[in-house]
Amino acid sequence: MENTNQPDFGNGKICYLEIPSVNIDESAAFYHSIFGWKTRTDNQGNIAFDDGVGQVSGMWIKGREPSDEIGLLVYIMVDDVAKKLDAVITQGGRMVQPIGMDAPEVTARFSDPSGNILGLYSQPSFENGKICYVEIPSTDINSSSEFYHNVFDWEIRTRGDGRIAFTDTVGQVSGAWILGRKPATKIGLLLSIMVDDAAATLDLIITNGGKLVQPIGMDAPEITARFSDPAGNILNIYQHRG
């Protein structure tokens, strides 16, 4: 069934994902077939997508190295991980981590036909194909949680297993910081966070220990910038013009 939901908007929302691709038509077919992502052509003529619940959008990017190392890791919610792993393999991907390694959570990891590694997470009570969870490498979890709370106002909480976790400001994507994993210092999978004011947010980023990577204006007419957090992960900010 085609998703017709309207996305939520808000400062601090995880809103957009750029995925490296060697063949955009192949990538679009892969994600549409397995996860039901709606594909479309954006205002610049690029093939874009909306996830299974219409809350996170994005596009595939040619000429960028795939995220084939596990750094910043994006998870997609599915109703049956085993069936989706079978579909991944049938459609030209491969299994990277089998079910059971994150027990009691039901997860797995896969690489798509371009080599990008992503995760699957089973939650039958939610819709298939939702971009739902992000693991962010960290060198100091308290420092990381303070940074994202101070800059983006993410809700910080302690999970049942003691891990410090977060939820974005519209409650659509959650995640956790992970020690001992290399930061995402290369621009492969690129995650965007929506902000009310890109310039003011960049000031907050620098004040709280982050760095400017790409200034405002490089993606005009879109209002974006890239930054690295205190651990060195590169992410994007996007100012919604609504």
Backbone torsions as a table, in degrees:
resi	resn	phi	psi	omega
1	MET	NA	133.0	-178.3
2	GLU	-71.8	132.0	179.4
3	ASN	-73.7	132.9	178.4
4	THR	-121.1	12.6	180.0
5	ASN	-67.4	148.2	172.6
6	GLN	-93.7	137.1	-178.1
7	PRO	-70.9	152.9	170.8
8	ASP	-78.5	151.1	176.1
9	PHE	-122.9	145.3	178.4
10	GLY	173.7	148.0	175.8
11	ASN	-59.9	127.8	179.5
12	GLY	92.7	3.6	177.4
13	LYS	-76.5	133.2	167.9
14	ILE	-74.9	113.9	-163.0
15	CYS	-123.7	-20.5	-166.8
16	TYR	-151.2	146.4	-178.9
17	LEU	-139.3	124.0	172.4
18	GLU	-97.5	129.1	-175.8
19	ILE	-119.2	120.3	176.5
20	PRO	-59.6	145.6	-178.2
21	SER	-147.5	142.6	172.5
22	VAL	-93.8	-17.0	179.6
23	ASN	-152.1	102.8	-171.4
24	ILE	-65.5	-39.3	177.5
25	ASP	-61.0	-41.5	178.6
26	GLU	-64.9	-43.4	179.6
27	SER	-62.8	-44.7	-179.9
28	ALA	-61.3	-42.4	179.7
29	ALA	-65.5	-38.9	-179.4
30	PHE	-61.4	-53.3	-175.6
31	TYR	-71.8	-31.9	177.0
32	HIS	-69.2	-44.1	-176.7
33	SER	-66.1	-41.4	-173.7
34	ILE	-85.9	-42.2	-171.1
35	PHE	-112.3	-3.6	179.3
36	GLY	72.5	19.8	179.2
37	TRP	-63.7	134.4	177.7
38	LYS	-79.0	125.4	177.8
39	THR	-104.7	150.2	-176.2
40	ARG	-157.9	171.6	175.0
41	THR	-105.0	124.6	-177.5
42	ASP	-82.8	-175.5	-174.1
43	ASN	-65.3	-20.7	178.7
44	GLN	-96.3	4.6	179.3
45	GLY	86.4	6.8	178.7
46	ASN	-83.2	147.5	172.3
47	ILE	-76.3	119.2	-176.6
48	ALA	-117.9	173.9	179.2
49	PHE	-141.6	159.5	166.7
50	ASP	-123.7	138.2	-177.7
51	ASP	-69.4	-178.4	-170.7
52	GLY	-65.3	-15.3	177.5
53	VAL	-117.8	6.4	176.0
54	GLY	71.3	23.5	-177.5
55	GLN	-105.5	-27.4	176.7
56	VAL	-122.3	130.4	177.3
57	SER	-115.2	-179.6	180.0
58	GLY	172.7	-166.9	179.5
59	MET	-156.5	165.1	175.5
60	TRP	-98.1	141.0	-173.1
61	ILE	-120.8	123.1	174.7
62	LYS	-85.3	155.7	175.9
63	GLY	78.5	13.3	178.9
64	ARG	-119.0	136.8	-179.1
65	GLU	-62.9	138.9	178.9
66	PRO	-66.5	155.5	174.9
67	SER	-86.2	80.4	-174.6
68	ASP	-98.4	6.2	170.6
69	GLU	-114.7	149.3	-176.5
70	ILE	-85.4	97.5	174.8
71	GLY	-117.0	-103.0	170.3
72	LEU	-72.8	119.7	-170.6
73	LEU	-119.1	121.7	-179.6
74	VAL	-99.4	133.7	179.0
75	TYR	-108.9	143.5	176.4
76	ILE	-113.5	129.3	-179.3
77	MET	-77.1	135.7	178.4
78	VAL	-137.9	159.4	179.6
79	ASP	-84.5	-20.4	-178.5
80	ASP	-150.8	104.2	-176.0
81	VAL	-63.9	-41.9	-177.9
82	ALA	-61.0	-44.7	179.6
83	LYS	-65.4	-38.4	-179.3
84	LYS	-70.2	-34.0	175.3
85	LEU	-63.5	-41.0	176.2
86	ASP	-59.9	-43.1	179.7
87	ALA	-65.9	-39.3	177.5
88	VAL	-56.5	-48.4	-177.7
89	ILE	-66.8	-41.5	179.4
90	THR	-61.9	-34.6	-175.3
91	GLN	-91.7	9.7	173.1
92	GLY	103.3	3.9	174.7
93	GLY	-93.4	-170.1	177.3
94	ARG	-148.4	157.3	177.2
95	MET	-79.9	135.6	178.0
96	VAL	-108.8	-39.5	177.2
97	GLN	-138.8	125.8	-176.3
98	PRO	-75.4	169.3	174.8
99	ILE	-61.9	141.4	173.8
100	GLY	109.3	-15.0	-176.1
101	MET	-74.5	-19.3	179.3
102	ASP	-114.5	25.6	-178.2
103	ALA	-53.6	142.6	10.5
104	PRO	-82.8	-4.0	175.6
105	GLU	-67.4	143.5	179.0
106	VAL	-97.7	100.6	-176.0
107	THR	-135.9	168.1	169.2
108	ALA	-158.7	166.8	175.9
109	ARG	-125.0	147.8	-179.6
110	PHE	-142.4	163.1	169.3
111	SER	-115.9	139.7	179.9
112	ASP	-81.4	177.5	-176.9
113	PRO	-59.6	-20.7	177.6
114	SER	-90.3	-7.2	177.6
115	GLY	102.4	0.0	178.7
116	ASN	-72.0	135.7	178.9
117	ILE	-97.1	126.7	175.7
118	LEU	-134.6	171.0	-179.1
119	GLY	-112.8	156.5	171.0
120	LEU	-113.5	140.5	179.5
121	TYR	-136.4	127.4	-176.6
122	SER	-91.1	124.3	173.5
123	GLN	-148.1	89.6	-172.8
124	PRO	-59.7	-22.4	-176.6
125	SER	-80.1	-4.3	179.0
126	PHE	-117.5	170.8	-174.8
127	GLU	-79.3	144.5	178.9
128	ASN	-66.1	140.6	173.4
129	GLY	92.5	3.9	179.4
130	LYS	-76.1	130.0	168.1
131	ILE	-73.9	112.6	-162.7
132	CYS	-121.2	-22.9	-167.2
133	TYR	-151.1	143.5	179.3
134	VAL	-135.3	128.6	171.3
135	GLU	-100.2	126.9	-175.5
136	ILE	-115.4	120.4	177.1
137	PRO	-59.4	146.1	-178.4
138	SER	-145.6	148.0	171.9
139	THR	-99.7	-17.2	179.2
140	ASP	-153.9	105.2	-171.5
141	ILE	-66.1	-36.4	177.3
142	ASN	-63.2	-41.7	177.6
143	SER	-63.8	-43.0	179.8
144	SER	-63.8	-45.7	-178.4
145	SER	-64.6	-39.0	177.2
146	GLU	-64.1	-40.8	-179.4
147	PHE	-60.8	-52.3	-176.0
148	TYR	-70.6	-30.6	175.1
149	HIS	-69.5	-45.7	-177.3
150	ASN	-67.9	-37.5	-175.8
151	VAL	-85.1	-43.8	-171.5
152	PHE	-115.5	-3.2	178.7
153	ASP	64.2	31.2	175.8
154	TRP	-65.4	143.3	176.2
155	GLU	-75.0	126.8	-179.6
156	ILE	-107.5	136.5	-178.0
157	ARG	-148.9	165.1	176.3
158	THR	-106.9	124.3	-179.8
159	ARG	-75.7	172.3	178.7
160	GLY	-61.4	-28.4	179.2
161	ASP	-88.2	5.5	177.7
162	GLY	89.5	-5.4	-179.5
163	ARG	-75.1	137.8	176.0
164	ILE	-78.2	124.0	-174.8
165	ALA	-123.4	172.5	178.9
166	PHE	-139.5	161.3	168.1
167	THR	-132.8	136.1	-179.9
168	ASP	-67.9	173.2	-167.0
169	THR	-73.1	-13.4	175.3
170	VAL	-106.4	3.5	173.6
171	GLY	73.5	21.0	-177.5
172	GLN	-97.9	-30.0	-177.8
173	VAL	-129.0	132.7	175.6
174	SER	-118.6	-178.5	-179.3
175	GLY	174.6	-170.3	-179.6
176	ALA	-152.9	161.3	174.8
177	TRP	-97.2	142.9	-171.7
178	ILE	-123.2	123.4	175.0
179	LEU	-81.6	154.2	173.3
180	GLY	77.8	13.9	179.1
181	ARG	-118.6	138.4	-178.5
182	LYS	-61.3	134.8	177.2
183	PRO	-66.2	156.0	-180.0
184	ALA	-84.1	78.2	-176.5
185	THR	-88.9	-10.9	173.9
186	LYS	-99.5	145.3	-179.6
187	ILE	-86.0	93.7	174.7
188	GLY	-112.3	-103.6	166.6
189	LEU	-63.7	121.6	-176.0
190	LEU	-119.2	117.7	-177.8
191	LEU	-95.8	136.0	179.0
192	SER	-111.2	142.0	176.9
193	ILE	-116.3	128.4	-179.3
194	MET	-75.5	138.7	178.9
195	VAL	-135.9	156.8	177.0
196	ASP	-75.2	-35.0	-173.5
197	ASP	-145.0	105.9	-175.9
198	ALA	-62.5	-42.4	-178.0
199	ALA	-64.8	-44.8	179.4
200	ALA	-65.6	-36.5	178.8
201	THR	-67.3	-38.7	176.5
202	LEU	-61.1	-39.3	176.5
203	ASP	-60.7	-43.4	178.3
204	LEU	-63.9	-40.2	179.0
205	ILE	-58.3	-48.2	-178.2
206	ILE	-67.9	-41.0	178.8
207	THR	-60.9	-32.8	-176.2
208	ASN	-97.3	15.4	171.5
209	GLY	99.8	5.6	175.0
210	GLY	-90.4	-178.6	-178.6
211	LYS	-135.2	149.8	173.3
212	LEU	-78.4	131.0	178.6
213	VAL	-109.9	-41.8	177.2
214	GLN	-140.8	123.9	-175.0
215	PRO	-74.0	167.2	174.6
216	ILE	-60.4	139.6	175.0
217	GLY	111.1	-15.4	-175.9
218	MET	-75.6	-18.9	179.4
219	ASP	-113.5	23.8	-177.8
220	ALA	-53.4	142.1	11.7
221	PRO	-83.5	-3.0	176.2
222	GLU	-69.4	146.0	179.5
223	ILE	-99.3	100.1	-176.2
224	THR	-137.4	166.5	170.1
225	ALA	-158.5	158.9	176.3
226	ARG	-115.2	147.4	-179.2
227	PHE	-142.8	163.0	168.8
228	SER	-115.3	139.3	179.1
229	ASP	-81.8	177.6	-176.9
230	PRO	-59.2	-23.3	177.7
231	ALA	-86.5	-10.4	178.9
232	GLY	104.0	-1.7	178.1
233	ASN	-68.2	135.0	178.3
234	ILE	-96.2	125.6	176.4
235	LEU	-133.7	175.6	-176.2
236	ASN	-120.5	148.0	167.5
237	ILE	-114.4	147.2	-176.5
238	TYR	-134.5	124.5	177.9
239	GLN	-94.0	116.3	-180.0
240	HIS	-73.4	129.2	179.6
241	ARG	-100.3	74.5	-176.5
242	GLY	-123.6	NA	NA
